[in-house]
């Protein structure tokens, strides 16, 4: 697995866009133009990996949504990249009937069923367009890779497989089956793209186990059919397969409810928490700051700006996991180096300017010509660097504004202390009643973390005090009920909660899973010790804090690579919203745990 | 890894066909073939493709002759593969004209496309297509200009080399001459020395010769005197003898 998941998926996409042939290496090959048609799923998969410029370079002149009005362009081949759903198939058949394009290359994100294939076949026959359908492929790319070592399952329709969907009280068996199928389909596509069959480990008794069982079954079925197996072929060296099966650890969100609520201090996680950040794209409002406009003045026009944080952005790659103060310093440093280089170029320019008047130093000319050429060729780099510096300055400033106005550093430190059970210098009540520190949501988060991490439940009177303070601060107390139920259940399930210091020493979720999962690990496979690659997947949703912990953990262990995945990404605000919705389903204080946790009895 | 299910699709098509035949629905394929898809905008795409094929021809031409053009100049290659500079200039000129016509064609297509009234999507598509063609042209131009840069650089290098070798040979000659001149001056020194030596000797010889002439003159004189003395002495001896003889004779007579 020398190439990362991101590279593998990008290569697969590029291959698909080159009419399913491996792209040629030679420069200045004849351009072949094509039109790319995708649905929202396809768009989410492609957008973190390929920029519009890269698409243009590959010859894609237009990229359009499937369900939009599209005009016929009769002399151009069209590449489709869609999910094989009913409506998509119908639209494709409609396109065939309307003879929009010259030829059709159909690529389905996950495998298409035989009946739907026949639907397309009959539409093609009716439109006499069978010869135009040049290639049909199952791409098995039904997951979104955000980083070299991080992926999520989907972004569109994520409420179908969200934490809320899996844990709600009125969940039916059929619903659960559908959710599990979706998750397993995506995971299967992930492993096909990775080109490795994993060894699956999961804890017992919850949604993660169901996923594991189904995935195992699907992998076995596929491997059994040796002729059509997706795991043989040129994408895998034989040695890789037999010696390096990666370890796939499944975890359920319910194992750790505190981390999604945690306030964070690293750059990427902060952006996700505080700004609008999806699929590696930040959306911010420019212009007006956090201060209210003076009375009587017309408010400044707010323009929305989007920034893409990509793999090519070296600063981002270096600093996305750094603590925020470091980031601010580094931006300053980058700005200084940029200014130095800019001055160098300006100096050369002035020397060259003088050169025309002063006949003397011909030797200086030749030296400076070389310097000038190198400066000219590095000019685009310099401009790009400036753009990135501006980008990060804006983003970091916005984050800083939030931190200052909500006093997020205070929350972070306090939560760290709570989670590591060290002594607290301020009482919780003080922070909650402080009107300057944070929004009501921040206070709710803090309190929930306190509640989750407390060894002994707080006494009734204390609880009432806290509740009153929270209500005074404007918090909605409904998530608390759900957390109470959850805590009661997890106590029954007798897994000792062990929250390490999630910021500095990265223990957190991964090591706890490894601790609980280690029992299963010790059971069997001896060569588990030699494992070099592992994939951790959280069913029910994850976030960047866990990802960052994992990255830090991997850095400390030499030679091990860990990939992090989750069924969806949410920040604390979205998580609380889901918990709040869950609470709506709950009846007033239950003595038995909510229905979702009956999985252990139903599905074992 | 993607799975090609095109064959599965074709099989599905067959299944549907047979099913439809069984049910009795037939799709008149013949009728539709007569009304082949009307091609309303037939002009744009073939023209764009034509420009591309032209640019490809240029690219292949450049790449084909690249080796000769750049001509790494090994001594092994025969003269047949070498290009003369005039040929190279010809290639340069042709390539430039060609590139100009191609970019003109692209511009023309763009203008046409803008004038034609059509949907926004088709406009965007055509704009993007022309952008791609332009990029392709730029790529090929880059090949050409790289080649040319190499050639020009090589040409300057060659001239440089030539000048250097000329200068070197001149320097050698000058060194040789210098050596010879030094030798000559040395020999002249020796000559002068020897001549001076000989001068003193000749002077002394001259003196000696002058002395000898004088001596010889005196000797001559002395010999003349000696001869005279000798002659005088002889006379006296002769007289004596004669006197003696007369005396004798007298005496003899007297006695008689």
Interface residues (C-beta under 8 A of the other chain):
Chain A: X12 X15 X16 X20 X27 X28 X30 X31 X33 X35 X56 X57 X59 X60 X61 X62 X64 X70 X71 X73 X74 X75 X76 X99 X107 X111 X112 X114 X117 X118 X120 X121 X122 X124 X125 X126 X128 X130 X133 X134 X135 X136 X137 X138 X139 X140 X141 X192 X193 X195 X230 X233 X235
Chain B: X1 X2 X3 X4 X5 X6 X8 X9 X10 X12 X13 X15 X16 X17 X20 X27 X29 X32 X33 X37 X39 X40 X41 X42 X44 X45 X52 X56 X59 X119 X121 X122 X124 X125 X126 X127 X128 X129 X131 X132 X133 X135 X136 X139 X140 X142 X143
